[in-house]
Amino acid sequence: MSADDCCPISQIPNALTVDVEDYFHVSAFADRVCRHDWDRYECRVETSTDRLLSLFDAEQVRGTFFVLGWVAERYPALIRRIADAGHEIASHGYWHQLVYDLTPEAFAKDIADSKEAIADACGVVVTAYRAPSFSITEKSLWALDILAEHGFETDSSIFPISGHDRYGMATAQKEIHEIQTEHGPIREFPPSAWSTGRVHVPVGGGYFRLFPLRLTSQAINAVRREGRPAMFYTHPWEIDADQPRIKQINKRSRFRHYVGLKRTENRLRRLCSTHRFGPMAAVIESVTSHEVNRPERPPAAPAPEKPHESIL
């Protein structure tokens, strides 16, 4: 879709997404924080998520909340508040495990458990999924078939970038698209990144905390100039500057997790006031509607064949 179509990209909002997890759930701390000990940690996800809900309500924006099943089981009232506020509810798995570290059987159980926990919490049967740490990559594409088998219609796990140690698929499509599986099609809404030269600027997460706000805005605008809506992602713990510190983690993980926490909430408020956002499902519906209504164009004339250059 390009700006000169009858329904330009300017009419389509960007997707606002939140991965509902706490500070001790993150993949970078998995070697220091045992999942069986999660209940021993001070849980702050309820307070932080409520702060996000208040911020989004004040800015009159709605988004998609990818809920961890572990959180839904322990804080069902929080999940109901998210749904009652008009946000889309989706799954982030149950145990925040990297998909490529799981067997297909373990992955199937994880997403089934997450669906059950979320449905029990708020009555919503989720059909959209995001893998923890965007961990559907070349070595775990098998997960898409299992998602389709379990009734998921949309995925947002395949990050079309390279160079990250935990996620990314450089050859993946950047546009919203369908992927065929043995159990039917699944729609992929990739997270967004602006590539300028050899530098990738993902739209959200630690990059939002690290880079100047104007760079994230430039990235969103650049993605839209390419003819597609951008997707922004964040987490409740990213606005929680007072969260307990996890000890004995490596320098890279410490920097990635703690950089810029004190300024995130204010930056997010400013971002919501300067860009138009909506839930992922609404963005997909808008894109699909505009594509259906777009007038057909006559096929382009074939380009003349270029003469072969002489090697002499």
SULTA-V692254 format. One record per residue. N is the residue number from 0. RES is the residue in one letter. SS is DSSP state (H for helix, E for strand, - for the rest). PHI is phi in radians with two decimals (NA if undefined). Layout:
((N:RES:SS:PHI) (N:RES:SS:PHI))
This chain:
((0:M:-:NA) (1:S:-:-2.11) (2:A:-:-1.15) (3:D:-:-1.68) (4:D:-:-1.26) (5:C:-:-1.15) (6:C:-:-2.11) (7:P:-:-1.21) (8:I:H:-1.03) (9:S:H:-1.07) (10:Q:H:-1.51) (11:I:-:-1.86) (12:P:-:-1.32) (13:N:E:-1.50) (14:A:E:-1.61) (15:L:E:-1.85) (16:T:E:-2.27) (17:V:E:-2.27) (18:D:E:-1.61) (19:V:E:-1.45) (20:E:-:-2.58) (21:D:-:-1.81) (22:Y:H:-1.05) (23:F:H:-1.54) (24:H:H:-1.50) (25:V:-:-1.12) (26:S:H:-1.08) (27:A:H:-1.13) (28:F:H:-1.77) (29:A:-:-1.06) (30:D:-:-1.44) (31:R:-:-1.95) (32:V:-:-2.10) (33:C:-:-1.33) (34:R:H:-1.03) (35:H:H:-1.23) (36:D:H:-1.78) (37:W:H:-0.94) (38:D:H:-1.18) (39:R:H:-1.51) (40:Y:-:-1.53) (41:E:-:-1.16) (42:C:-:-1.59) (43:R:-:-2.13) (44:V:H:-1.14) (45:E:H:-1.16) (46:T:H:-1.10) (47:S:H:-1.15) (48:T:H:-1.19) (49:D:H:-1.08) (50:R:H:-1.13) (51:L:H:-1.12) (52:L:H:-1.07) (53:S:H:-1.14) (54:L:H:-1.09) (55:F:H:-1.16) (56:D:H:-1.15) (57:A:H:-1.13) (58:E:H:-1.57) (59:Q:-:1.00) (60:V:-:-2.14) (61:R:-:-2.20) (62:G:-:-2.55) (63:T:E:-1.94) (64:F:E:-1.88) (65:F:E:-1.48) (66:V:E:-1.64) (67:L:-:-1.27) (68:G:H:-1.02) (69:W:H:-1.03) (70:V:H:-1.22) (71:A:H:-1.06) (72:E:H:-1.19) (73:R:H:-1.65) (74:Y:-:-2.28) (75:P:H:-1.06) (76:A:H:-1.13) (77:L:H:-1.11) (78:I:H:-1.16) (79:R:H:-1.14) (80:R:H:-1.12) (81:I:H:-1.08) (82:A:H:-1.13) (83:D:H:-1.14) (84:A:-:-1.39) (85:G:-:1.67) (86:H:-:-1.56) (87:E:E:-1.34) (88:I:E:-1.82) (89:A:E:-2.41) (90:S:E:-1.82) (91:H:-:-2.06) (92:G:-:1.38) (93:Y:-:-1.76) (94:W:-:-1.85) (95:H:-:0.93) (96:Q:-:-1.80) (97:L:-:-1.13) (98:V:H:-1.04) (99:Y:H:-1.27) (100:D:H:-1.65) (101:L:-:-1.82) (102:T:-:-1.42) (103:P:H:-0.96) (104:E:H:-1.18) (105:A:H:-1.18) (106:F:H:-1.14) (107:A:H:-1.04) (108:K:H:-1.15) (109:D:H:-1.10) (110:I:H:-1.28) (111:A:H:-1.15) (112:D:H:-1.12) (113:S:H:-1.18) (114:K:H:-1.06) (115:E:H:-1.14) (116:A:H:-1.12) (117:I:H:-1.23) (118:A:H:-1.10) (119:D:H:-1.13) (120:A:H:-1.31) (121:C:H:-2.33) (122:G:-:1.40) (123:V:-:-1.69) (124:V:-:-1.60) (125:V:-:-1.29) (126:T:-:-2.23) (127:A:E:-2.15) (128:Y:E:-2.47) (129:R:-:-2.33) (130:A:-:-1.24) (131:P:H:-0.95) (132:S:H:0.95) (133:F:H:0.87) (134:S:-:-1.57) (135:I:-:-1.66) (136:T:-:-2.25) (137:E:H:-0.96) (138:K:H:-1.55) (139:S:H:-2.39) (140:L:-:-1.12) (141:W:H:-0.99) (142:A:H:-1.13) (143:L:H:-1.09) (144:D:H:-1.14) (145:I:H:-1.20) (146:L:H:-1.04) (147:A:H:-1.08) (148:E:H:-1.06) (149:H:-:-1.66) (150:G:-:1.55) (151:F:-:-1.40) (152:E:-:-1.91) (153:T:E:-2.37) (154:D:E:-2.23) (155:S:-:-2.44) (156:S:-:-2.14) (157:I:-:-1.74) (158:F:-:-1.55) (159:P:-:-1.41) (160:I:-:-2.37) (161:S:-:-2.24) (162:G:-:1.68) (163:H:-:-1.59) (164:D:-:-1.36) (165:R:-:-2.05) (166:Y:-:-2.60) (167:G:-:2.07) (168:M:-:-2.40) (169:A:-:-1.06) (170:T:-:-1.59) (171:A:-:-1.24) (172:Q:-:-1.21) (173:K:-:-1.58) (174:E:-:-1.45) (175:I:-:-1.10) (176:H:E:-2.70) (177:E:E:-1.73) (178:I:E:-2.08) (179:Q:E:-1.47) (180:T:E:-2.21) (181:E:-:-1.12) (182:H:-:-1.84) (183:G:E:1.93) (184:P:E:-1.35) (185:I:E:-2.32) (186:R:E:-1.55) (187:E:E:-1.88) (188:F:-:-1.97) (189:P:-:-1.22) (190:P:-:-1.03) (191:S:-:-1.77) (192:A:E:-2.59) (193:W:E:-1.76) (194:S:E:-1.76) (195:T:E:-2.22) (196:G:-:1.18) (197:R:-:-1.71) (198:V:E:-1.82) (199:H:E:-1.82) (200:V:E:-2.08) (201:P:E:-1.07) (202:V:-:-1.65) (203:G:E:2.31) (204:G:H:1.06) (205:G:H:-1.10) (206:Y:H:-1.15) (207:F:H:-1.14) (208:R:H:-1.37) (209:L:H:-1.46) (210:F:-:-1.40) (211:P:-:-1.03) (212:L:H:-0.97) (213:R:H:-1.10) (214:L:H:-1.25) (215:T:H:-1.12) (216:S:H:-1.09) (217:Q:H:-1.09) (218:A:H:-1.11) (219:I:H:-1.06) (220:N:H:-1.12) (221:A:H:-1.16) (222:V:H:-1.07) (223:R:H:-1.19) (224:R:H:-1.13) (225:E:-:-1.39) (226:G:-:1.68) (227:R:-:-2.50) (228:P:-:-1.23) (229:A:-:-1.57) (230:M:E:-2.14) (231:F:E:-1.83) (232:Y:E:-2.33) (233:T:E:-2.66) (234:H:E:-2.39) (235:P:H:-1.00) (236:W:H:-1.17) (237:E:H:-1.32) (238:I:H:-1.89) (239:D:-:-1.89) (240:A:-:-1.20) (241:D:-:-1.67) (242:Q:-:-1.04) (243:P:-:-1.03) (244:R:-:-1.50) (245:I:-:-1.47) (246:K:-:-1.58) (247:Q:-:1.02) (248:I:-:-1.90) (249:N:-:-1.25) (250:K:H:-1.08) (251:R:H:-1.11) (252:S:H:-1.14) (253:R:H:-1.09) (254:F:H:-1.13) (255:R:H:-1.01) (256:H:H:-1.40) (257:Y:H:-1.76) (258:V:-:-1.11) (259:G:-:1.27) (260:L:H:-1.05) (261:K:H:-1.19) (262:R:H:-1.80) (263:T:H:-1.15) (264:E:H:-1.07) (265:N:H:-1.15) (266:R:H:-1.08) (267:L:H:-1.13) (268:R:H:-1.06) (269:R:H:-1.16) (270:L:H:-1.10) (271:C:H:-1.17) (272:S:H:-1.48) (273:T:H:-1.98) (274:H:-:-2.28) (275:R:-:-1.58) (276:F:E:-2.21) (277:G:E:-2.79) (278:P:-:-1.14) (279:M:H:-1.01) (280:A:H:-1.07) (281:A:H:-1.20) (282:V:H:-1.16) (283:I:H:-1.07) (284:E:H:-1.06) (285:S:H:-1.16) (286:V:H:-1.08) (287:T:H:-1.09) (288:S:H:-1.09) (289:H:H:-1.19) (290:E:H:-1.22) (291:V:H:-1.14) (292:N:H:-1.51) (293:R:-:-1.24) (294:P:-:-1.16) (295:E:-:-1.24) (296:R:-:-1.87) (297:P:-:-1.12) (298:P:-:-1.06) (299:A:-:-1.23) (300:A:-:-1.16) (301:P:-:-1.09) (302:A:-:-1.24) (303:P:-:-1.10) (304:E:-:-1.20) (305:K:-:-1.38) (306:P:-:-1.20) (307:H:-:-1.24) (308:E:-:-1.38) (309:S:-:-1.30) (310:I:-:-1.56) (311:L:-:-1.63))
